[in-house]
Amino acid sequence: MTALKETPQRKAFPGGVYRDKPCELEMQDHHMCAGGWEPQSRQPKRAMVFSFSYHLHRASAVCRQWRDIIRTLPEYWSRVVIFLDLDEPLEDIEARIARSKGLPLDVRVIRSNWDDDVSDSSSGEDEESSQIKQEQSRAREIMKILAPLVPRCRSFVFDTKYSSSLPFISQYFRGTAPHLRVLKLQCQTERRNVECPEIPTIKPEDEFTFPRLTTIVLDGCTFMDACRVPSWTRQVKSLYLDTLSISLLSVPDSHDDQFDMYKFADYLAKIGYIRHLSLAHIEIAYDPGTEDEGYHQYKVDNLTIENQDQPWLEEFNLITFGSSLCYYHLLDSSIAYESMTMAHHLRLERITDFGYVFDRAIARHFGNRLDLVDCEGLKDHHLDVIARKCQLLRRLYLLDCPNITVQGLKNMITAREDVAGAYDEDRVIGDRDTSDETGSVVELTDEDDTELADGYVDSGGANFTPIHRLHVQGHPHKLTKSERLWFKRRLEFFSWD
């Protein structure tokens, strides 16, 4: 286990901007102002993030003699890998764990084969049903062994094919886990109408505590289950999470205490701080107009949203609106004016709607970086909109967008030069760009956050900045020397791969 260095690249990942302290801008009443969500008097302490590498397992593969020697070490057995689809006797698993001699454990429960797809016929449905039952049964048997070992774990990863096989925190996780830094309960396929179990009575001394937890992945209904555990909700208020990922969550229609979008957002808002929040395939009820703008403001630096439709995004961004994001990534999702939120770095990937909706939405981006990835609908006239509407844009990345032209890019740069001619050079964010030919990382300041908020207050009133960095990748056109020279003369950084 090795502590990762807090380099600018690490702080900014997966985006291209970072800040060393939480943003304190908030949108209040019916206008926007630099007031700030009220930070707790004691901010969550930034936790160290570790990478897990297993050198002994690599070394044991060198030769038989090395393997025999290394396998006498308890450290070798502290990494526990269990396959859900193999019939390893439970007593053999227990024997392997016993050889770790009480050392902290890294547990990984996975499948050895993910490719056993079944056909669409009735026999295929029967086979899938059999697989579901087999995986559920095997998962329960394994958790009976692992549950008492949770306090010893440094990392605990349970990766299943079906969401119904995932263990619930309320049922299996007990005691203090002082070493636990990574908890992942993830699956490949969602099974709808999976009911959360009743929360049992848990003695105070048996409550699940995790003072060093930094990385959490909760798929299926495991997040909803965790939120119902009092010790969980109490602890996350003071945690600084490096990563929180929630996906494949659909609330059963028969759920008594309705876990809707507003409760979901409220739980997120109560977490101390999240460096990177990732949401995907979330199906929960919501009623537009139920709650006011900014009612559930979360403390998040980087946000990734995947496969959510436009109405969902509009309502979620409305009720959580207020905090400035470092990085906002929309993937396989809709985009609209109402679904845009404040972000310094906006990444749009596989966006399909490039009509009037896109033109309005992109005009609401007041950040300094924009990435457009795998967008076949992007055309030259969209580049002109970007040049004339994204006032504070300094860095533009275009990846796998085949339907733009060199002339369209030239026109964009020229149009931007025209509108940005009177810009105050003292505020050029390029001066703080940690740069090479293609990489770019910027540390944000309070002034950057204020300028971003001001753009939302008075759309069209901000000064235009010149674009200083343009990167085009995956385009079918091969750039000529004269074309490349044209761009290099007008930009500080330019690449065409």
QUIWORA-V340923 format. One record per residue. RES is the residue in one letter. D_FIRST is the distance of its C-alpha to the first C-alpha in Angstrom with 1 decimal. Layout:
# QUIWORA-V340923
RES|D_FIRST / RES|D_FIRST
This chain:
# QUIWORA-V340923
M|0.0 / T|3.8 / A|6.8 / L|9.5 / K|12.8 / E|15.6 / T|18.0 / P|21.2 / Q|20.1 / R|17.0 / K|19.2 / A|21.9 / F|20.1 / P|21.7 / G|24.8 / G|26.3 / V|26.9 / Y|25.0 / R|26.0 / D|24.4 / K|26.3 / P|27.7 / C|31.0 / E|34.0 / L|36.6 / E|38.4 / M|41.3 / Q|43.9 / D|47.3 / H|48.8 / H|47.7 / M|44.6 / C|43.9 / A|41.3 / G|41.1 / G|37.5 / W|36.0 / E|36.0 / P|32.6 / Q|31.7 / S|32.5 / R|28.9 / Q|26.5 / P|23.1 / K|20.5 / R|18.2 / A|14.7 / M|11.6 / V|9.8 / F|6.1 / S|5.7 / F|4.6 / S|6.2 / Y|8.3 / H|10.1 / L|12.2 / H|13.7 / R|14.7 / A|16.1 / S|18.0 / A|20.0 / V|21.5 / C|24.3 / R|25.5 / Q|25.3 / W|21.6 / R|21.0 / D|23.1 / I|21.5 / I|17.8 / R|18.9 / T|20.1 / L|16.7 / P|15.5 / E|11.8 / Y|13.2 / W|14.7 / S|11.9 / R|11.5 / V|14.9 / V|16.7 / I|20.2 / F|22.9 / L|25.4 / D|28.2 / L|28.1 / D|30.0 / E|27.7 / P|29.3 / L|27.6 / E|28.1 / D|26.1 / I|23.1 / E|23.5 / A|23.9 / R|20.6 / I|18.8 / A|20.9 / R|19.5 / S|16.1 / K|18.1 / G|16.9 / L|13.1 / P|10.9 / L|11.2 / D|10.1 / V|13.6 / R|15.2 / V|19.1 / I|20.8 / R|24.0 / S|24.6 / N|27.4 / W|27.9 / D|31.2 / D|33.6 / D|35.6 / V|39.0 / S|42.3 / D|44.2 / S|47.0 / S|47.7 / S|46.3 / G|43.1 / E|42.9 / D|43.4 / E|40.7 / E|38.2 / S|39.3 / S|38.6 / Q|35.1 / I|34.4 / K|35.7 / Q|33.8 / E|30.5 / Q|31.2 / S|32.3 / R|29.3 / A|26.9 / R|28.8 / E|28.7 / I|24.9 / M|24.4 / K|26.6 / I|24.2 / L|21.0 / A|22.6 / P|22.6 / L|18.9 / V|17.7 / P|17.4 / R|14.7 / C|12.5 / R|9.2 / S|10.3 / F|13.9 / V|15.5 / F|19.2 / D|20.8 / T|24.6 / K|27.6 / Y|29.8 / S|29.1 / S|31.2 / S|28.7 / L|25.9 / P|25.4 / F|26.6 / I|24.7 / S|28.0 / Q|28.6 / Y|25.4 / F|22.9 / R|23.9 / G|22.7 / T|20.1 / A|16.4 / P|14.9 / H|11.2 / L|11.9 / R|10.6 / V|11.7 / L|15.2 / K|17.1 / L|20.6 / Q|22.0 / C|25.0 / Q|27.0 / T|30.5 / E|32.0 / R|34.6 / R|37.0 / N|38.4 / V|35.5 / E|36.3 / C|33.9 / P|34.5 / E|36.2 / I|34.0 / P|34.4 / T|35.1 / I|32.0 / K|32.4 / P|30.8 / E|28.8 / D|27.4 / E|26.3 / F|22.9 / T|21.0 / F|17.6 / P|17.3 / R|13.9 / L|14.3 / T|14.0 / T|14.3 / I|17.3 / V|19.3 / L|22.6 / D|25.2 / G|28.6 / C|29.9 / T|26.6 / F|26.6 / M|30.2 / D|29.5 / A|26.7 / C|29.1 / R|31.6 / V|29.5 / P|30.5 / S|27.3 / W|25.3 / T|27.7 / R|27.9 / Q|24.2 / V|23.5 / K|26.3 / S|24.1 / L|20.7 / Y|19.5 / L|18.0 / D|16.3 / T|17.6 / L|20.2 / S|21.8 / I|25.0 / S|27.1 / L|29.9 / L|31.3 / S|34.9 / V|36.6 / P|39.2 / D|42.8 / S|43.6 / H|40.9 / D|42.9 / D|40.9 / Q|40.6 / F|37.1 / D|38.4 / M|37.1 / Y|38.0 / K|36.0 / F|33.1 / A|33.3 / D|33.8 / Y|30.6 / L|28.7 / A|30.6 / K|29.6 / I|25.9 / G|25.0 / Y|23.6 / I|22.1 / R|20.8 / H|21.3 / L|23.5 / S|24.4 / L|27.5 / A|29.1 / H|32.0 / I|32.8 / E|36.3 / I|37.4 / A|40.9 / Y|42.1 / D|45.5 / P|46.1 / G|47.6 / T|46.3 / E|44.3 / D|44.6 / E|42.8 / G|39.6 / Y|39.8 / H|36.0 / Q|34.2 / Y|30.4 / K|28.0 / V|26.2 / D|25.4 / N|25.0 / L|26.8 / T|27.0 / I|29.9 / E|30.7 / N|33.9 / Q|35.8 / D|39.5 / Q|41.4 / P|42.8 / W|39.4 / L|37.9 / E|41.0 / E|40.8 / F|37.1 / N|37.2 / L|40.4 / I|39.1 / T|35.8 / F|37.4 / G|37.0 / S|33.6 / S|33.0 / L|30.2 / C|28.3 / Y|28.1 / Y|30.0 / H|29.6 / L|32.4 / L|31.9 / D|34.7 / S|36.3 / S|39.6 / I|40.3 / A|43.1 / Y|44.3 / E|43.5 / S|39.9 / M|38.9 / T|36.8 / M|36.0 / A|33.3 / H|32.8 / H|31.3 / L|32.9 / R|31.8 / L|34.3 / E|33.5 / R|36.0 / I|38.5 / T|41.9 / D|44.3 / F|45.6 / G|48.9 / Y|50.2 / V|47.3 / F|44.9 / D|47.2 / R|47.3 / A|43.6 / I|42.4 / A|44.9 / R|42.8 / H|39.7 / F|39.8 / G|36.4 / N|35.8 / R|34.1 / L|35.1 / D|33.6 / L|35.8 / V|34.2 / D|36.0 / C|39.1 / E|42.1 / G|44.5 / L|43.8 / K|47.0 / D|48.6 / H|50.2 / H|46.8 / L|45.7 / D|48.9 / V|47.9 / I|44.5 / A|46.2 / R|48.7 / K|46.8 / C|43.1 / Q|44.3 / L|41.1 / L|39.5 / R|38.3 / R|35.8 / L|36.7 / Y|34.7 / L|36.6 / L|34.8 / D|36.8 / C|39.8 / P|42.6 / N|45.7 / I|45.7 / T|47.7 / V|47.6 / Q|50.8 / G|49.2 / L|46.3 / K|48.9 / N|50.9 / M|47.8 / I|47.1 / T|50.8 / A|51.1 / R|48.1 / E|49.7 / D|52.9 / V|51.4 / A|49.0 / G|51.6 / A|51.9 / Y|48.3 / D|47.3 / E|45.2 / D|43.7 / R|41.5 / V|40.2 / I|36.5 / G|36.2 / D|36.3 / R|32.8 / D|31.5 / T|28.5 / S|29.9 / D|30.1 / E|32.5 / T|30.7 / G|27.7 / S|28.5 / V|26.6 / V|28.7 / E|27.9 / L|30.3 / T|32.6 / D|34.7 / E|37.6 / D|35.9 / D|35.5 / T|39.1 / E|40.4 / L|38.7 / A|40.2 / D|43.6 / G|43.6 / Y|43.6 / V|46.2 / D|48.6 / S|47.9 / G|49.7 / G|50.0 / A|47.0 / N|47.4 / F|46.4 / T|43.8 / P|44.1 / I|41.5 / H|39.8 / R|37.2 / L|38.0 / H|35.9 / V|37.4 / Q|35.6 / G|36.8 / H|40.4 / P|43.1 / H|45.2 / K|44.8 / L|45.3 / T|48.2 / K|48.1 / S|50.5 / E|48.5 / R|45.3 / L|47.2 / W|48.6 / F|45.2 / K|43.8 / R|46.8 / R|46.2 / L|42.4 / E|39.9 / F|37.4 / F|38.4 / S|37.0 / W|38.5 / D|36.4
